[in-house]
Amino acid sequence: MAAAGLFFYLFATVAVASAFMVIASRNPVHSVLFLILTFFNAAGLFMLMGAEFLALILIVVYVGAVAVLFLFVVMMLDVDFAELRSGFLQYLPIGALIGLVLLVELVLVLGANTFAVDASTVAVQPIPDLAEVSNIRAIGDVLYTKYIFFFQVAGLILFVAMIGAIVLTLSRRPGVKRQNISEQVARDPKDVKLISVKPGEGI
């Protein structure tokens, strides 16, 4: 029990410190790296609570995809962050208004009985005994039986969104040689010419 408490304070302290450094770092690359560190420590807290499914999802999805994508975009794009910060005061009132609305929503949620101790007794789906069944298997049983239709629809929507993003970013420039597989397969071998090209000269 003492070891669990020690790890809790360790993960919590590092998570809070790294989360503060995400917004305090001037270098955006360092901010993304601190964000990844925050995700890892949050996953450690989930593991201590016995929610290994959320811990694995946090590492696989957020660290492995979202945070790495942020890092890739920040490092590959030549973004002028000084120019972006120049209009900070201009959007400060609307940002403060949105922050106030979010704060009110959090207060209303925390003030309700959403997180009551007896909330598990009014759940629609019965919660299995975690001593016999792990929470990953329990989530899988519910997700792939009762909510299988919604799960498949969500996957289809994400698949269509991925194809749409690829199509929107696909640009065809004139004058660029492209490979046509069907023409290469249908070509007569007698028409194929082998050209010996010397290194450094090209065709």
C-alpha positions as a printed NumPy array, in Angstrom:
array([[  0.   ,   0.   ,   0.   ],
       [  2.866,   2.347,   0.769],
       [  4.411,   1.646,  -2.627],
       [  1.121,   2.487,  -4.381],
       [  0.906,   5.8  ,  -2.535],
       [  4.514,   6.591,  -3.384],
       [  3.946,   5.917,  -7.07 ],
       [  0.741,   7.96 ,  -7.003],
       [  2.517,  11.038,  -5.665],
       [  5.382,  10.485,  -8.108],
       [  3.125,  10.211, -11.171],
       [  0.864,  13.045, -10.008],
       [  3.745,  15.43 ,  -9.297],
       [  5.468,  14.787, -12.612],
       [  2.141,  15.03 , -14.485],
       [  1.268,  18.412, -12.957],
       [  4.794,  19.77 , -13.471],
       [  4.976,  18.608, -17.096],
       [  1.457,  19.941, -17.79 ],
       [  2.581,  23.344, -16.507],
       [  5.661,  23.189, -18.724],
       [  3.432,  22.51 , -21.761],
       [  2.036,  26.036, -21.513],
       [  5.166,  27.64 , -20.061],
       [  7.737,  26.466, -22.625],
       [  8.605,  28.964, -25.332],
       [  9.792,  26.266, -27.707],
       [  6.765,  24.444, -29.216],
       [  8.793,  21.257, -29.698],
       [  9.569,  21.194, -25.984],
       [  5.862,  21.756, -25.256],
       [  4.901,  18.677, -27.277],
       [  7.567,  16.593, -25.53 ],
       [  6.265,  17.719, -22.129],
       [  2.758,  16.834, -23.328],
       [  3.932,  13.295, -24.114],
       [  5.462,  13.08 , -20.631],
       [  2.13 ,  14.196, -19.158],
       [  0.299,  11.462, -21.038],
       [  2.709,   8.812, -19.772],
       [  2.261,   9.868, -16.151],
       [ -1.517,  10.025, -16.548],
       [ -1.378,   6.478, -17.917],
       [  0.57 ,   5.484, -14.807],
       [ -2.196,   6.945, -12.631],
       [ -4.799,   4.976, -14.578],
       [ -2.781,   1.794, -14.024],
       [ -2.735,   2.437, -10.286],
       [ -6.529,   2.744, -10.309],
       [ -6.875,  -0.57 , -12.157],
       [ -8.07 ,   1.014, -15.411],
       [ -5.473,  -0.558, -17.663],
       [ -7.678,  -0.119, -20.744],
       [ -7.662,   3.674, -20.381],
       [ -3.923,   3.613, -19.72 ],
       [ -3.213,   1.649, -22.888],
       [ -5.571,   3.817, -24.951],
       [ -3.874,   6.944, -23.609],
       [ -0.443,   5.678, -24.668],
       [ -1.422,   4.085, -27.993],
       [ -3.822,   6.772, -29.24 ],
       [ -2.608,  10.019, -27.701],
       [  1.123,   9.397, -27.377],
       [  1.465,   7.156, -30.416],
       [ -0.725,   9.171, -32.767],
       [ -1.909,  12.582, -31.62 ],
       [  1.189,  13.848, -29.813],
       [  3.552,  12.469, -32.461],
       [  1.397,  14.15 , -35.123],
       [  1.647,  17.443, -33.231],
       [  5.405,  17.042, -33.039],
       [  5.628,  16.214, -36.752],
       [  3.534,  19.248, -37.732],
       [  5.446,  21.614, -35.467],
       [  8.844,  20.416, -36.695],
       [  8.   ,  20.178, -40.4  ],
       [  5.99 ,  23.371, -40.863],
       [  7.78 ,  26.687, -40.825],
       [  5.385,  28.446, -38.476],
       [  6.147,  31.973, -37.365],
       [  5.085,  31.764, -33.709],
       [  6.023,  35.385, -33.061],
       [  3.424,  36.439, -35.623],
       [  0.837,  34.135, -34.072],
       [  1.38 ,  35.657, -30.618],
       [  1.051,  39.199, -31.968],
       [ -2.78 ,  39.045, -31.933],
       [ -3.03 ,  37.517, -28.459],
       [ -4.58 ,  40.578, -26.787],
       [ -7.082,  40.922, -29.614],
       [ -8.636,  37.511, -28.887],
       [ -8.199,  37.66 , -25.106],
       [-11.825,  38.724, -24.283],
       [-13.459,  35.924, -26.285],
       [-10.92 ,  33.428, -24.913],
       [-11.739,  34.527, -21.36 ],
       [-15.459,  34.172, -22.113],
       [-15.015,  30.616, -23.41 ],
       [-12.865,  29.758, -20.37 ],
       [-15.573,  31.117, -18.062],
       [-18.243,  29.019, -19.8  ],
       [-16.08 ,  25.896, -19.431],
       [-15.505,  26.691, -15.748],
       [-19.249,  27.008, -15.141],
       [-19.856,  23.693, -16.909],
       [-17.228,  21.956, -14.768],
       [-18.76 ,  23.377, -11.586],
       [-22.225,  22.199, -12.633],
       [-20.956,  18.706, -13.443],
       [-18.961,  18.365, -10.229],
       [-21.837,  19.765,  -8.18 ],
       [-24.304,  17.203,  -9.498],
       [-24.606,  13.568,  -8.464],
       [-22.607,  12.37 , -11.453],
       [-19.697,  11.228,  -9.306],
       [-21.743,   9.956,  -6.381],
       [-20.604,   6.876,  -4.523],
       [-23.788,   4.979,  -5.39 ],
       [-23.68 ,   5.914,  -9.083],
       [-22.791,   2.315,  -9.999],
       [-26.092,   1.075,  -8.572],
       [-28.148,   3.055, -11.111],
       [-26.09 ,   2.015, -14.139],
       [-28.058,   0.602, -17.071],
       [-25.424,  -2.019, -17.846],
       [-24.488,  -4.206, -14.852],
       [-20.855,  -3.855, -13.85 ],
       [-19.112,  -7.25 , -13.55 ],
       [-16.913,  -8.21 , -10.675],
       [-13.415,  -7.02 , -11.634],
       [-11.885,  -9.696,  -9.449],
       [-13.129, -12.316, -11.922],
       [-13.163, -10.324, -15.199],
       [-10.671,  -7.628, -16.198],
       [-12.058,  -4.26 , -17.209],
       [-10.702,  -4.686, -20.752],
       [-12.76 ,  -7.856, -21.194],
       [-15.787,  -6.209, -19.57 ],
       [-15.567,  -3.229, -21.943],
       [-15.099,  -5.575, -24.891],
       [-18.147,  -7.642, -23.919],
       [-20.322,  -4.538, -23.828],
       [-18.774,  -2.817, -26.842],
       [-18.914,  -5.776, -29.22 ],
       [-22.371,  -7.015, -28.202],
       [-24.724,  -4.23 , -27.164],
       [-23.003,  -1.366, -28.976],
       [-21.579,  -3.233, -31.975],
       [-23.693,  -1.244, -34.475],
       [-22.545,   2.123, -33.134],
       [-18.966,   0.874, -33.006],
       [-19.061,  -0.152, -36.672],
       [-20.703,   3.132, -37.689],
       [-18.012,   5.115, -35.852],
       [-15.299,   3.098, -37.61 ],
       [-16.957,   3.712, -40.991],
       [-17.15 ,   7.458, -40.33 ],
       [-13.465,   7.571, -39.39 ],
       [-12.588,   5.56 , -42.505],
       [-14.504,   7.962, -44.758],
       [-12.89 ,  10.939, -43.009],
       [ -9.431,   9.46 , -43.595],
       [-10.145,   8.939, -47.294],
       [-11.54 ,  12.468, -47.556],
       [ -8.416,  13.943, -45.947],
       [ -6.208,  12.038, -48.398],
       [ -8.289,  13.201, -51.383],
       [ -8.266,  16.828, -50.247],
       [ -4.497,  16.875, -49.81 ],
       [ -3.803,  15.04 , -53.082],
       [ -2.533,  17.605, -55.567],
       [ -1.819,  16.794, -59.193],
       [  0.799,  19.064, -60.679],
       [  1.217,  19.249, -64.449],
       [  4.498,  18.114, -65.938],
       [  5.253,  15.575, -63.197],
       [  5.919,  12.016, -64.367],
       [  3.694,   9.477, -62.669],
       [  3.684,   5.722, -62.734],
       [  0.801,   3.998, -64.568],
       [  0.702,   0.381, -63.447],
       [ -1.905,  -0.738, -65.996],
       [  0.132,   0.584, -68.935],
       [  3.279,  -1.084, -67.627],
       [  1.566,  -4.45 , -67.227],
       [ -0.081,  -4.281, -70.692],
       [  3.143,  -3.287, -72.47 ],
       [  4.64 ,  -5.735, -74.939],
       [  8.054,  -6.993, -73.761],
       [  9.387,  -6.442, -77.304],
       [  8.81 ,  -2.708, -76.951],
       [ 10.817,  -2.485, -73.728],
       [ 14.259,  -0.953, -74.247],
       [ 17.104,  -1.309, -71.785],
       [ 19.278,   1.774, -71.512],
       [ 22.634,   1.672, -69.802],
       [ 23.03 ,   4.899, -67.863],
       [ 26.383,   5.937, -66.531],
       [ 26.536,   7.14 , -62.938],
       [ 26.103,  10.892, -62.594],
       [ 24.897,  11.498, -66.169],
       [ 21.206,  10.599, -66.144],
       [ 19.055,   9.869, -69.194]])
